[in-house]
Amino acid sequence: MRATIGKDAPDFNLQATVKGGDFSNVKLSDYKGKWVVLFFYPLDFTFVCPTEIKEFNKHYEEFQKIGAEIIGASVDSVFSHKAWYENGLGDIKFPILSDIKKTLSQDYGVLNEDMGVAFRGTFLIDPDGVLRSVTINDLNVGRSVKETYRLVQAFQIARETEGNIPCEWNPGDDTL
């Protein structure tokens, strides 16, 4: 199954490194009823990736307050994730999936097959499991966590009001 906007997001059941550096299986279907921010990054122990992960971690409670959960993913093993937690990344509040077989990266269309790593993909999934937004960056440019947060809010308002959200909309602004 390939990720397509307006369609059910591809489900998964993968091992993840979770808060405290423990391992647990994580399924997208476990998050039914919540907004999900699923983000992919290329590799552990790199330069741009920790800036993104730490920024998502810094804003984790803000996402939770608006009913959204964060899930990270890379092609690294859970053991690599755990080693990164223990050697510089710190304690992360959300799960980081191990896509070591690269099937999730393929399903979501972010696999850079030449390098065997994921591009920087950000996927917003609504409480019904439907994919609402996709943003994919090349490997060397990080994403904006603040823009991701704004987009979740915009999609929530659009869903609640069945309205349209104009360019540069921010919470509190009028909808169309």
N, C-alpha and C positions, 0 to 999 in steps of 0.2 A: 504494500500500500504506500502510495506517495502522498506527502503532505500537500493539501490543496485548500486554499482559502474558501471558507463557506462549507467545507466538508468536515466530517469527523477527523480529528487529529489521529495519526497512527498511535495506537496504544503500545505500551512496552512493559516489560517486567525484567528489570535489570538490577544487578547488584550495585549498590552505591555506598560511598563513604558518607556517614551522617555525623551530626553534632557529636563531638567528643572523639571523633576518629574511629567510631565503630562501623561495622558493615551491616547493611540491611538490604533486602529486596525492595524496590520501589516500582510501583505500577502507576501509570497515568490514571487509570480507572479509580485509584484510591482517592483522587482529587476531585471527583465528580461533585458539583455544587460549589466549586471555588474557581476563581480565575487562576490561571497558571501562566507564569512566565518561564518558559523553557529556553535556556540559552546554552549554546555550544561555544566552546573555545578550543584552540588547536591542541595545546599540550601543557602539562604541568611543568613547573620549573622553567618558565620562559619569562619574557620581559613585560609584555602588555597584559597577559592573562591575569596576573595577580592584582593589577590595578582594577580590573573589571570585577573580579570576584570579591575583593575587599569592599568595593563600592556597593555592590549588591548586598553584601553582608551588613554594611553600615546602614542601609536603608530598609533592611528586612522587616523591621517592625512596622514601618510606614506602609509597606505593601500589605502586610497582614491586616492592618487597620481598615484597608479598603477591600478586604476579602480575597486577596491574591497571595498565592504561594509561589516561591521561586525554586526552580530545579536547574542545576548546572549539569553539563555533560561534556566529556572529552573522550578521546580514544585510549586514554591511559587506563591502567588497572586500578582497582581499589587500593592496592598496596602502594602504588605510586602516589595516589591521592593522600593516603594516610601519612606517608613519608613527608609529603609537602606540608600537610597540616603541622607535623611535628618539627619541621625545619624551615620555618619562615612564613607560611601562609597564616597560621593561627587557627583558632577554633571558628569554624564556619557554621552558621545556624541553619543552613538548608542542605539538602542532599546533593551530592555530586555523583552523577551516574558514571559507571564504567562502560563505555561503548567499545570495548576491546575488539569485538568482532566487526565493528563498523556498520552494523545493520541499522542502527538508529540514525546515524549520520546519513546513510543512504536513503532511508525512508523519509527523512526530512529534507533531502536534497542539498546537504551542506558538505558532503564529502569531497575534499580535494584529492582526487584519485592519484594524481601525480606524486603528491607528498604523503598520502596516507593519513591525513589529519582533517579535522573539520574546520571549515571557515567559521567566522564569528556570526552565527545565526541566532536571531532572537525571534521566538514564536509566542504569540499571545493566544491563549486557548480559553474559551468562555466556560461558564459552569456546566454547560451541556456537553462539553468535550469537542466543540466546534472550533476550528482554527479561524482566527479573526485577523491576524496580522503576521507578516513575515518581513524581517529585515536581515539582510546578509551582507556582511562586510568582508573585504579581503583580509588576509592574515595580519597585516601590519598596522591596522587602524582599529582602535577600541571603540566600543559603542557608548552611548550616553544612557546611564541609568535613569537620570532625571527625565529624559524623553520617553523612556520605556514606562516610567511611572505615569507620566502625563497621558500616554496612549491608553494605558489600562483604564484610567479614569474617563477618557473620551469614549472608549467602547462601552463602558458601564453606563454612561449617560445616554448614549445612542440606544442601548438596549432597553433602558428604563423608559425613555420617552418616545421610542420608535422614531426619533428625529435624526437630523443630519448635523454633523459637527463641522463647522467651518475651519478653514486654514488658521493656524496660530491660536486655536481655541485653548483656553485655560479654565480650570474649575472656577465656576462663578460667572463665566461669560455666557452670553446668549447662544442658544442653538438655532438652527434654521428650521 
